[in-house]
Amino acid sequence: MRIGLYPGTFDPVTHGHLDIMSRAARLVDRLMIGVAVNRDKGPMFTLEERVAMVEAEAPAISARTGCEIVAHPFDNLLIDCARDVGASVII
């Protein structure tokens, strides 16, 4: 199984984010959307709200591509997050 990780703050989820998710979902079997905790940026939305935004958009992309899409909040280094989710590629 090919697992990809697309990290970002997604504050908020934009059409650009959705385009990248759609393209990446064609390359992997499971796409982990790493929703970063970044207190230094002073996010407009809470982590829970940002995860919910990603989860709200994921089913439509999954239906079109057949890729499983999972929102995964993280607050560690990107490489550690990639190891945690078993990603073989970072988008």
N, C-alpha and C positions, 0 to 999 in steps of 0.2 A: 504494500500500500504506500503510495506517495503522499506525504504530508507536507503541506506548505504553511508558512507563517507569514501573515501580513500584519506588521505592527504599526501602531499609530495611536494618537490620542482620540481621534474621531470626535472632535468637539466643535461642531456636530458632524454627523455623517453627511458627506456632500455627494453630489452627482459624480465628481471625480473619484471619490472613494469607491462608489458603487461600480463604476466602470472598471477600475483596477480589480475589484473583487470578481466581477464577471469574467474578465480575461484570465485571471489567475485560476479560477475554478475550472477552466478548461484544461489546465496543465497538471492538476493534482487530483487525488481521490478524496482527500479531506483538506479543507482550508481552515486553518485556525486564524481567527482574527484577534490578534493580540491588542487588547485595549489597555493602553499604558496609564499607570498612575503617575501623573507628573504635576506635583504640587507647585513647582517653580513656574509653570506656565499660567497658573491661576485659571483653571478651566471654568468655562461658563456653565457646564452641566456636571452633575456628580458622576462618579464612576458607574453607579447603578443605572443612571439615566443613559449614559453612553453605551453601556452593554445592552440595555433594552433597545436602543435605536438600532444597533447592529443586528440583534436578534429579530427585530421586526422586519428588516430587509432581507435577511438570509433565506427564508423559504422561497421567495420568488426566484432568486438566483439559483438555488438548489434545484428547483423544478425545471429551469431552463437548461442547466448544465449536468445534472445528475451527481454533482459534487456535494458531499456533506460539508456544511459550513457551521463552525462552532465559535462563539465569542468566548475569549479566554482573557480575563483581566490579569495583568501582571505588574509587579513593582520591582522586579529584579533586573539584572542586566539582560539585554536582548539574547545573547548567546545562551544564557542559563534558561531563559524562557523557551528557546528553540529546543534545547536538550530536554526540558520538562515535557514538551508536547510531542517529541520524537520527529521534529521537522527535518526534512532533508534539503529544503530550499526555503530561503527567506525572500519574500516578494518586496 
